[in-house]
Amino acid sequence: MFVQSLDSSGSPEDGHQLTPWKSNCQDHPEFSSDDELVLFRCLPKGEEGPANLYWVHPDGTGLHALTHEEDPDKQYLGSSFSPSFSSGEGWITAGRTSGYGDEGNGDAFRLLIKDGKVVRSENLTKSAIWDSAPVWGTHPPVG
């Protein structure tokens, strides 16, 4: 995964690599509202999973696994910081398989992060339809 300054020429040489190639990091990276962290998923064992959520500082320091799923059937998908997330703590949302309904279905979860660890996880949708990339939006957290 790479970042590039908006002030750059747009040349690929202006990009700054945040994650090692072997981590296979991808999928809609998102900056926290305080611009201190970038949230994304990685598949270090390949496309079949498992897929976990990671974050890193925009300068490439502090690469950290937030989730530690070993089951390839439970893939973390798209994710988003809550608007109130700051100083490395708060809620994030994430799509994850396997959810309710048919095998392999994805649901939207919210995860409470404290000290770089998931301390609470809740399935928000529990539906039979595919929910893979929830976006927090602008409403303050409820609950």
C-alpha positions, -999 to 999 in steps of 0.1 A, spaced: 0 0 0 12 35 -9 4 71 0 11 101 -21 9 138 -12 -17 158 -30 11 183 -37 31 158 -57 35 157 -94 15 126 -96 45 105 -106 47 70 -92 81 79 -78 64 104 -55 45 75 -37 56 63 -2 52 26 5 34 20 39 33 -19 40 55 -47 28 45 -64 -5 44 -98 13 15 -86 35 -8 -83 5 -26 -52 19 -55 -37 0 -91 -26 0 -101 10 4 -76 24 29 -92 51 51 -75 79 71 -88 85 106 -104 120 112 -73 131 131 -51 119 101 -30 99 125 -38 64 112 -47 46 79 -71 16 82 -71 -13 57 -71 -51 53 -43 -75 45 -42 -110 33 -6 -121 41 -13 -158 34 -29 -151 0 -63 -143 -15 -80 -173 2 -74 -157 36 -76 -152 63 -81 -114 59 -75 -91 89 -77 -54 96 -45 -34 101 -35 2 106 -4 22 101 7 58 106 8 78 73 46 79 74 47 41 74 56 35 110 36 15 135 21 -12 112 -3 -30 136 -28 -59 132 -61 -50 148 -78 -84 142 -62 -118 144 -87 -141 126 -71 -175 117 -102 -190 101 -102 -183 63 -140 -184 63 -140 -153 85 -126 -126 61 -126 -90 72 -136 -68 43 -140 -30 39 -137 -9 70 -143 27 83 -133 48 113 -161 65 133 -160 103 132 -152 104 169 -122 80 166 -91 97 179 -58 90 196 -60 54 185 -93 46 203 -129 44 194 -152 26 171 -146 13 136 -170 -6 113 -160 -35 91 -176 -60 68 -169 -96 77 -177 -131 65 -191 -155 76 -223 -138 86 -259 -148 90 -278 -164 61 -261 -185 34 -226 -198 39 -201 -171 31 -225 -142 36 -210 -109 49 -224 -88 77 -214 -53 90 -198 -53 124 -187 -25 147 -155 -29 168 -144 -9 198 -107 -3 197 -87 5 229 -49 4 232 -47 -11 197 -69 -41 206 -105 -50 197 -123 -50 231 -158 -54 218 -173 -66 185 -210 -65 176 -228 -77 145 -249 -48 133 -268 -62 104 -274 -100 110 -290 -101 75 -292 -126 47 -279 -101 22 -242 -93 16 -228 -64 37 -192 -60 29 -180 -24 32 -199 -3 58 -191 33 60 -196 51 93 -209 83 79 -213 115 99 -237 105 127 -221 103 161 -218 68 177 -249 54 194 -246 32 224 
